[in-house]
Amino acid sequence: MDARIRNEVLKHRAEVLDREYALMEQVQKSLNGTCRRFVDIGCGPFGLLGRMGDRLANLKPNSIGIDLDRAALRNNENITHRICASCYSLPLESNSVDLIVCRWVFEHLEHPEQALKEFSRVLRKGGIVYVKTPNLWNYGMLISWATPTALHNAFLTATGFGENTPTFYRANTRRKLVELAANTGFKVRNLESRSGSYVYFAFNKELFLIMRSLSRLVSKATSATQLLLMCVLEKN
């Protein structure tokens, strides 16, 4: 990968992560500066915490990581408690959680409304869910949605990655997230999008530059096709 392109990709990812941390800091202020229980759904081996040094470190003592992958849970050093469980059936008491983070998960959910109902059950009144997920109307996601998982796996295996988790994209537009929130007892506190689909083309300098220019041009006209959706929901 070209060094300048690599630096640009890393800078873009850092900017997105910084925005996510800023959103979580705003959420903590709305919770009077305290978070008695923080849950990272689909945390994998890294999760959200620990990616920017000690920033958000106050969430770690009461943090719970939820994932179906036991090996990933064991490798996650950024959470305190680890639970192998489905997001559809959380082994947590009702009204016991202040903040749930769900990053890169909703696109894989066959029943996102069921998951949000379960989140609502375990959250206290005024509790928060943060969702980060791809925007279906982004061209890259449309291609992914229209092609079978087997084809994705063939490409990922050939390029040295593991198999891809099946994707359904049933909660991956602004309208759908707002609709799901209303149906499950949440209100939308913040819903924004971020560009950046061109970073997927970093393997080829010329293609990367073309797609970056195209992405910037489209972003000036509309935010509807940007890559990421970042949504903060509050339990009514």
C-alpha positions, -999 to 999 in steps of 0.1 A, spaced: 0 0 0 13 35 -9 26 51 23 6 84 18 -26 64 12 -20 43 43 -16 75 64 -48 89 50 -67 58 57 -53 57 93 -62 94 97 -98 88 85 -103 59 109 -89 80 138 -113 108 130 -143 84 130 -131 69 163 -126 103 178 -162 112 169 -175 80 185 -156 88 217 -170 123 217 -205 109 214 -199 86 244 -185 115 264 -217 135 256 -238 105 267 -219 102 300 -227 139 307 -264 132 301 -261 103 326 -249 128 352 -213 118 346 -218 82 359 -224 49 341 -231 21 365 -230 -6 338 -216 -4 303 -223 -32 278 -204 -37 245 -224 -60 222 -204 -79 197 -172 -67 213 -149 -91 196 -112 -91 206 -110 -53 209 -143 -35 214 -147 2 218 -127 9 249 -89 12 250 -85 24 215 -77 59 225 -55 54 255 -72 63 288 -101 82 272 -133 66 284 -113 46 309 -139 53 336 -163 29 317 -140 -1 321 -145 -11 357 -183 -17 351 -179 -30 315 -194 -62 301 -185 -76 268 -210 -98 249 -200 -120 220 -207 -154 206 -170 -159 199 -154 -173 230 -119 -169 217 -125 -132 208 -139 -126 243 -108 -142 259 -85 -119 239 -104 -87 247 -84 -69 274 -105 -37 273 -135 -51 292 -138 -64 327 -165 -90 325 -170 -114 295 -202 -132 286 -208 -155 257 -244 -148 247 -267 -137 219 -279 -101 217 -314 -115 214 -312 -130 249 -289 -111 273 -282 -128 306 -287 -95 324 -313 -82 348 -340 -59 336 -334 -21 341 -297 -28 351 -277 -11 323 -270 25 315 -251 23 282 -250 -2 253 -226 0 224 -233 -20 193 -207 -15 166 -206 -34 133 -234 -57 144 -267 -45 132 -260 -53 95 -256 -89 106 -289 -91 125 -317 -110 109 -341 -96 135 -329 -62 146 -362 -52 162 -360 -82 185 -325 -71 195 -336 -36 203 -365 -49 224 -340 -69 244 -318 -38 248 -348 -19 260 -355 -46 286 -321 -44 302 -317 -6 300 -328 18 327 -352 46 318 -331 72 300 -305 46 291 -286 48 259 -279 26 229 -252 36 204 -253 19 170 -226 21 144 -234 3 111 -230 7 74 -255 26 53 -273 4 29 -275 32 3 -238 34 0 -227 18 -32 -203 -6 -15 -230 -19 8 -255 -22 -21 -229 -45 -39 -224 -65 -7 -262 -68 -1 -267 -80 -37 -240 -106 -37 -241 -140 -18 -220 -145 13 -202 -174 -4 -187 -150 -29 -176 -127 -1 -159 -156 16 -141 -167 -15 -127 -132 -19 -117 -129 18 -101 -163 18 -81 -155 -13 -69 -123 3 -59 -139 36 -89 -130 57 -113 -153 75 -149 -160 64 -175 -132 65 -205 -133 88 -238 -133 68 -253 -98 64 -290 -89 61 -290 -50 62 -324 -49 78 -316 -18 100 -293 1 77 -310 32 65 -318 64 84 -355 58 79 -353 22 92 -334 31 123 -359 58 132 -388 34 126 -372 6 147 -365 31 175 -402 42 176 -414 6 176 -392 -5 205 -395 23 230 -366 45 220 -362 81 207 -334 92 184 -310 116 202 -285 118 174 -283 103 139 -254 112 116 -235 98 87 -198 97 77 -182 93 43 -152 70 37 -162 42 14 -131 50 -7 -108 36 20 -118 1 8 -99 8 -24 -66 15 -7 -50 -16 -23 -48 4 -56 -35 39 -56 -52 50 -89 -85 35 -79 -83 50 -44 -78 85 -58 -107 81 -82 -131 68 -56 -120 95 -31 -128 122 -56 -161 106 -64 -170 102 -27 -162 139 -20 -182 150 -49 -212 130 -39 -209 141 -3 -213 177 -13 -246 169 -29 -261 145 -3 -253 126 28 -278 99 20 -251 76 4 -223 81 29 -207 49 43 -215 50 80 -245 56 102 -239 65 138 -270 66 159 -277 74 196 -310 61 210 -325 69 244 -350 46 261 -382 64 268 
